[in-house]
Amino acid sequence: MPESLSEQLQQDMQCEGLLECIHGLKQLDKECFRAMVQSDEPLTIDEVAERVDRERSTAYRSIQRLLQSGFIQKEQINYDQGGYYHVYYPTDPNQIANDMQRMLNDWYAKMGQLIQEFEDKYNETSADVPAQS
């Protein structure tokens, strides 16, 4: 169950906490991302699965979440004799940070709008209630 915003603000948040908080990434997603960051070369799904000691299908689902959130990139490598495979590598950290900042700004604007709607609604309601003596 998600914690309230006030509870989250009282906790010491770390860098990786952002991955959970903003993108809903799981522990395995963070491990897969870390494996790619620590690699000198792009990795296949099988290589990621081996590094995080998980089944290929489990690593694949994690890779898909990382792709969807923009944390990694996918590149197709073609064989000379036909066919291809994919490799994955981390997105530039500056781009990830910019995307998170943009998402936070959008969230902040939306929360401001909801607060204004709350204020408008309950100011109207309190104007309809007769003052008690």
C-alpha positions as CSV (number, residue, x, y, z in Angstrom):
1,M,0.0,0.0,0.0
2,P,1.5,3.4,-0.9
3,E,2.6,5.7,1.9
4,S,1.1,9.1,2.2
5,L,3.1,12.1,0.9
6,S,3.7,13.4,4.4
7,E,5.1,10.0,5.5
8,Q,7.4,9.9,2.4
9,L,8.7,13.4,3.2
10,Q,9.6,12.4,6.7
11,Q,11.8,9.5,5.5
12,D,15.4,9.8,4.4
13,M,15.2,9.3,0.7
14,Q,18.1,8.0,-1.3
15,C,18.9,8.2,-5.0
16,E,17.5,4.7,-5.7
17,G,14.4,5.6,-3.8
18,L,13.5,7.9,-6.6
19,L,13.4,4.9,-9.0
20,E,10.7,3.3,-6.9
21,C,8.8,6.5,-6.0
22,I,8.7,8.1,-9.4
23,H,8.7,5.1,-11.7
24,G,7.4,2.3,-9.5
25,L,10.5,0.2,-10.3
26,K,11.0,-3.0,-8.3
27,Q,14.2,-4.3,-6.6
28,L,15.0,-6.6,-9.5
29,D,14.6,-3.7,-12.0
30,K,17.1,-1.7,-10.0
31,E,19.5,-4.7,-10.0
32,C,19.2,-5.1,-13.8
33,F,19.8,-1.4,-14.3
34,R,22.8,-1.5,-12.0
35,A,24.2,-4.5,-14.0
36,M,23.9,-2.5,-17.2
37,V,25.5,0.6,-15.7
38,Q,28.4,-1.5,-14.4
39,S,29.0,-3.1,-17.8
40,D,31.5,-1.7,-20.3
41,E,29.3,-3.0,-23.2
42,P,25.6,-3.3,-24.0
43,L,24.1,-6.6,-22.6
44,T,21.7,-9.1,-24.0
45,I,18.8,-10.4,-21.9
46,D,20.7,-13.6,-21.2
47,E,23.7,-11.6,-20.0
48,V,21.5,-9.5,-17.7
49,A,19.7,-12.6,-16.4
50,E,23.0,-14.2,-15.6
51,R,24.4,-11.2,-13.8
52,V,21.3,-10.8,-11.6
53,D,20.9,-14.6,-11.2
54,R,17.4,-14.9,-12.5
55,E,15.6,-16.7,-15.2
56,R,15.6,-15.2,-18.7
57,S,11.8,-14.5,-18.7
58,T,12.0,-12.7,-15.3
59,A,14.9,-10.6,-16.5
60,Y,13.0,-9.9,-19.7
61,R,10.0,-8.5,-17.8
62,S,12.3,-6.2,-15.8
63,I,14.1,-5.0,-18.9
64,Q,10.7,-4.2,-20.4
65,R,9.8,-2.0,-17.4
66,L,13.2,-0.3,-17.6
67,L,12.6,0.4,-21.3
68,Q,9.2,1.7,-20.7
69,S,10.4,4.1,-18.0
70,G,13.2,5.3,-20.3
71,F,16.1,4.1,-18.1
72,I,17.6,1.9,-20.8
73,Q,17.9,1.8,-24.6
74,K,17.6,-1.1,-27.0
75,E,19.7,-1.6,-30.1
76,Q,19.2,-4.3,-32.8
77,I,22.4,-6.1,-33.9
78,N,22.1,-7.9,-37.2
79,Y,24.0,-11.1,-38.0
80,D,25.9,-11.1,-41.4
81,Q,24.1,-14.4,-42.4
82,G,20.7,-13.0,-41.4
83,G,18.8,-12.7,-38.2
84,Y,19.3,-10.3,-35.3
85,Y,19.4,-10.0,-31.5
86,H,18.9,-7.0,-29.2
87,V,21.3,-5.5,-26.7
88,Y,20.5,-3.0,-23.9
89,Y,22.4,-0.2,-22.4
90,P,21.6,2.6,-19.9
91,T,20.2,5.9,-20.9
92,D,22.4,9.0,-20.3
93,P,21.9,9.9,-16.6
94,N,21.3,13.5,-17.5
95,Q,18.4,12.6,-19.7
96,I,16.9,10.4,-17.0
97,A,17.3,13.2,-14.5
98,N,15.7,15.7,-16.9
99,D,12.8,13.3,-17.5
100,M,12.2,12.9,-13.8
101,Q,12.3,16.6,-13.3
102,R,9.8,17.1,-16.0
103,M,7.5,14.4,-14.5
104,L,7.9,16.1,-11.1
105,N,6.9,19.5,-12.5
106,D,3.9,18.0,-14.2
107,W,2.9,16.3,-10.9
108,Y,3.4,19.6,-9.0
109,A,1.2,21.4,-11.5
110,K,-1.5,18.8,-11.3
111,M,-1.5,18.8,-7.4
112,G,-1.7,22.6,-7.5
113,Q,-4.8,22.4,-9.7
114,L,-6.4,19.8,-7.4
115,I,-5.7,22.0,-4.4
116,Q,-7.3,24.9,-6.2
117,E,-10.4,22.8,-7.0
118,F,-10.6,21.7,-3.3
119,E,-10.4,25.3,-2.2
120,D,-13.0,26.5,-4.7
121,K,-15.4,23.6,-3.8
122,Y,-15.2,24.1,-0.1
123,N,-15.3,27.9,-0.2
124,E,-18.6,27.6,-2.1
125,T,-19.9,25.1,0.4
126,S,-19.0,27.2,3.4
127,A,-20.7,30.3,1.8
128,D,-23.9,28.3,1.6
129,V,-23.9,27.5,5.3
130,P,-25.6,30.2,7.5
131,A,-23.3,31.6,10.2
132,Q,-24.2,30.4,13.7
133,S,-24.6,32.8,16.6
